[in-house]
C-alpha cells in the first residue's frame, strides 16, 4: 500500500497559483506556440494593456481600469508558458519580462497618483508614490539577492499579492485604503528580504570560516 503524497508547500502565493494553474497555462502555451506567437510579443501586449488601464484610472474610471487590468492579467503567465513550449534556453526573455513588469508597476501607480492629484487628495498621491517605491524595492531586493547567489522569494507582498490588491481596490472603489495597504505591505516585504539576506549571508560566512 503506497503512502499518500505529501501536500506541496509553497513559500509564496505566486508559487501556489503557478502550481495549481500549471496544467492550464502549459496547455495554452503549447497552443499559442503552435500558432507561432512569440512570448516577447505577449509580454509587450501585456504592458500595452496595463498602460491603457493606467490612463483609464488616471481619468477616474477606476472600475473600468480594474476590468482592463483583470483581462490582461493572464498574459503575465502565458509568456512564460509559451517560452517553455518553445524550449527557449536564452535568458533574455526573463530579463525582458522583469523589465516590462517594472514599467507596468510605474504606469499603474502613476495613474493612481494622477487620479488622487486631480481629486486634491495629496496625501493619497504621496502614498501612491511610496507604494511604487516599495514595489520597485521588493523586486530590486530579490534581483540583488540572486546576484549574491540567494533565492529570495519570501515576503508578505510578492507580485501576486500586489496584483490582487490592486484589482480588488479598483473593482471595489476602496482605492485610498488599497494604496495604504500596498505602501505598508511592500515596505514590510522589503525589510523581510533585507533581513533574510542578512541572515543568509552571515550563515554562509560562518560556514566558510575556519
Helices and strands as residue ranges (DSSP letters): H 13-34, H 39-58, H 62-73, H 75-85, H 92-118, H 122-147, H 159-172, H 175-208
